[in-house]
Amino acid sequence: MTHTMKKTGFFLFLLLIANLLVSCREGTPVNTVDLQSEQLKESLEKANRYLTNEEEEEIQRYISRHKLDMVSTGTGLRYQVTQEGRGDLIRPGQRVRLEYVLNDIAGHVIYSSEKDGIRTFDVGCGDVEPGLDEVMPYLRKDAVAKVIIPSHLGYGLQGDHKGISPRSTLIYTLKVIEVK
């Protein structure tokens, strides 16, 4: 477990304890339920902003450390096309096949086409992580790209219950080998 994950877990634990203390007072009148609900909502929003900012800073450090020249979309997805490819840009509904290596932000390989097989999916149909779907219209057949997918565009708070941990930032190095 990384230092950032431990720090984040501790922060969430403190927020949970604070909320329990606020909501467990004896003799709390019924009309304060709305106030407590609002306080909980504000605490959760604060925790979400904190976690989002932590992930953003971690992504920026990764980009800086690896001297990447990434394009950023409005959703937080980043990509760098290192080989342009040929033909038209990929469109929603087209079937693509990818060679890939998927790492976590710490650099550990999670999945790869070499080990797990070529990845095939229909673009825009929700068959893959939203971030992988989102980057496809920027690519062409034979394109090679590095893609950084923040956790909210990957597997979110739950991970994939296999190799991807909860709240993981995903780093794809991919090559589009076929577009139909």
C-alpha positions as CSV (number, residue, x, y, z in Angstrom):
1,M,0.0,0.0,0.0
2,T,1.5,3.4,-1.0
3,H,2.0,6.3,1.4
4,T,-0.7,8.3,-0.5
5,M,-3.2,5.4,-0.1
6,K,-2.5,5.2,3.6
7,K,-2.8,8.9,4.0
8,T,-6.1,8.9,2.1
9,G,-7.5,6.0,4.1
10,F,-6.6,7.8,7.4
11,F,-8.3,11.0,6.1
12,L,-11.5,9.0,5.2
13,F,-11.4,7.3,8.6
14,L,-11.3,10.6,10.4
15,L,-14.2,11.9,8.4
16,L,-16.2,8.8,9.2
17,I,-15.5,9.2,13.0
18,A,-16.5,12.9,12.9
19,N,-19.7,12.1,11.2
20,L,-20.5,9.3,13.6
21,L,-19.9,11.6,16.6
22,V,-22.2,14.3,15.1
23,S,-25.0,11.8,14.2
24,C,-24.9,9.8,17.5
25,R,-25.8,12.4,20.1
26,E,-28.4,11.3,22.6
27,G,-31.7,13.1,22.6
28,T,-31.2,14.6,19.1
29,P,-34.5,16.1,18.1
30,V,-36.1,14.7,14.9
31,N,-35.9,18.1,13.2
32,T,-32.1,18.0,13.2
33,V,-32.0,14.9,11.0
34,D,-32.0,17.2,7.9
35,L,-29.1,19.2,9.4
36,Q,-27.1,16.0,10.1
37,S,-27.9,14.8,6.6
38,E,-26.6,18.0,5.1
39,Q,-23.4,17.8,7.3
40,L,-22.8,14.3,6.1
41,K,-23.3,15.4,2.5
42,E,-20.8,18.2,3.0
43,S,-18.3,15.9,4.6
44,L,-18.6,13.4,1.7
45,E,-18.2,16.2,-0.8
46,K,-15.1,17.5,1.0
47,A,-13.6,14.0,1.1
48,N,-14.3,13.5,-2.6
49,R,-12.6,16.9,-3.5
50,Y,-9.7,15.9,-1.3
51,L,-9.3,12.5,-3.0
52,T,-9.8,14.0,-6.5
53,N,-7.1,16.6,-5.8
54,E,-4.7,13.9,-4.4
55,E,-5.1,11.8,-7.6
56,E,-4.7,14.9,-9.8
57,E,-1.4,15.7,-8.1
58,E,-0.2,12.1,-8.4
59,I,-1.0,12.2,-12.2
60,Q,0.9,15.5,-12.6
61,R,3.9,14.0,-10.8
62,Y,3.8,11.0,-13.1
63,I,3.7,13.1,-16.2
64,S,6.5,15.3,-14.9
65,R,8.7,12.3,-13.8
66,H,8.3,10.6,-17.2
67,K,8.6,13.9,-19.2
68,L,5.3,13.2,-21.1
69,D,3.6,15.7,-23.4
70,M,0.0,14.8,-22.8
71,V,-3.2,16.2,-24.2
72,S,-5.8,16.6,-21.5
73,T,-9.6,16.3,-22.2
74,G,-12.2,18.0,-20.1
75,T,-12.9,14.9,-18.1
76,G,-9.4,14.4,-16.8
77,L,-8.3,11.8,-19.4
78,R,-4.8,12.4,-20.7
79,Y,-3.2,10.9,-23.8
80,Q,-0.1,11.2,-26.0
81,V,-0.1,9.7,-29.5
82,T,3.5,8.5,-30.1
83,Q,2.7,7.1,-33.5
84,E,0.0,8.7,-35.6
85,G,-1.3,5.6,-37.5
86,R,-3.2,5.8,-40.8
87,G,-6.6,6.2,-42.1
88,D,-9.6,7.9,-40.6
89,L,-10.1,8.6,-36.9
90,I,-11.9,5.8,-35.1
91,R,-15.7,6.4,-34.8
92,P,-18.2,5.2,-32.2
93,G,-19.7,1.8,-33.2
94,Q,-16.5,0.6,-34.9
95,R,-14.8,-2.5,-33.5
96,V,-11.2,-2.1,-32.5
97,R,-8.5,-4.6,-31.5
98,L,-5.7,-3.4,-29.3
99,E,-2.3,-4.6,-28.2
100,Y,-1.7,-3.1,-24.8
101,V,0.1,-3.0,-21.5
102,L,-1.9,-1.7,-18.5
103,N,0.0,-0.4,-15.5
104,D,-1.0,1.2,-12.3
105,I,0.5,4.6,-11.7
106,A,3.3,3.0,-9.6
107,G,4.4,1.2,-12.7
108,H,3.2,-2.3,-11.9
109,V,1.9,-4.3,-14.9
110,I,-1.7,-5.3,-14.2
111,Y,-2.7,-6.7,-17.6
112,S,-1.2,-7.0,-21.0
113,S,-2.2,-8.4,-24.4
114,E,0.9,-10.6,-24.4
115,K,-0.3,-12.4,-21.2
116,D,-4.1,-11.8,-21.4
117,G,-4.8,-11.6,-25.1
118,I,-5.7,-8.9,-27.6
119,R,-8.4,-6.5,-26.4
120,T,-11.4,-6.3,-28.7
121,F,-14.4,-4.0,-28.2
122,D,-17.0,-1.8,-29.9
123,V,-16.2,1.8,-29.3
124,G,-18.8,3.8,-27.5
125,C,-20.9,0.8,-26.4
126,G,-19.8,0.8,-22.7
127,D,-17.9,-2.5,-23.0
128,V,-14.7,-1.1,-21.5
129,E,-13.6,1.5,-19.0
130,P,-15.1,4.9,-20.0
131,G,-11.6,6.4,-20.3
132,L,-10.6,3.8,-22.9
133,D,-13.8,4.5,-24.9
134,E,-13.2,8.2,-24.6
135,V,-9.7,8.1,-26.1
136,M,-10.5,6.0,-29.2
137,P,-11.9,8.9,-31.4
138,Y,-8.4,10.5,-31.1
139,L,-6.7,7.5,-32.6
140,R,-6.4,5.7,-36.0
141,K,-5.4,2.2,-37.1
142,D,-1.8,1.5,-36.2
143,A,-1.7,4.4,-33.8
144,V,0.4,4.0,-30.7
145,A,-0.5,6.0,-27.6
146,K,0.0,6.3,-23.9
147,V,-3.2,7.0,-22.0
148,I,-3.7,8.1,-18.4
149,I,-7.2,7.2,-17.1
150,P,-8.1,8.7,-13.7
151,S,-10.0,6.4,-11.4
152,H,-13.4,7.9,-12.1
153,L,-13.0,7.0,-15.8
154,G,-11.6,3.6,-15.0
155,Y,-12.9,1.2,-12.4
156,G,-13.8,3.8,-9.7
157,L,-14.2,3.0,-6.1
158,Q,-14.4,-0.8,-6.5
159,G,-11.7,-1.8,-8.9
160,D,-12.3,-4.8,-11.0
161,H,-12.1,-7.4,-8.2
162,K,-9.1,-9.0,-9.9
163,G,-5.9,-7.0,-10.7
164,I,-7.2,-3.4,-10.5
165,S,-7.4,-2.0,-7.0
166,P,-10.1,0.5,-5.9
167,R,-9.5,4.1,-7.0
168,S,-6.6,3.1,-9.3
169,T,-5.3,5.5,-11.9
170,L,-4.6,3.4,-15.0
171,I,-1.8,3.9,-17.5
172,Y,-2.3,2.3,-20.9
173,T,0.4,1.9,-23.5
174,L,-1.6,0.7,-26.5
175,K,-1.4,0.1,-30.3
176,V,-4.6,0.0,-32.4
177,I,-4.0,-3.1,-34.6
178,E,-7.4,-3.3,-36.3
179,V,-10.5,-1.1,-36.9
180,K,-13.6,-2.5,-38.5
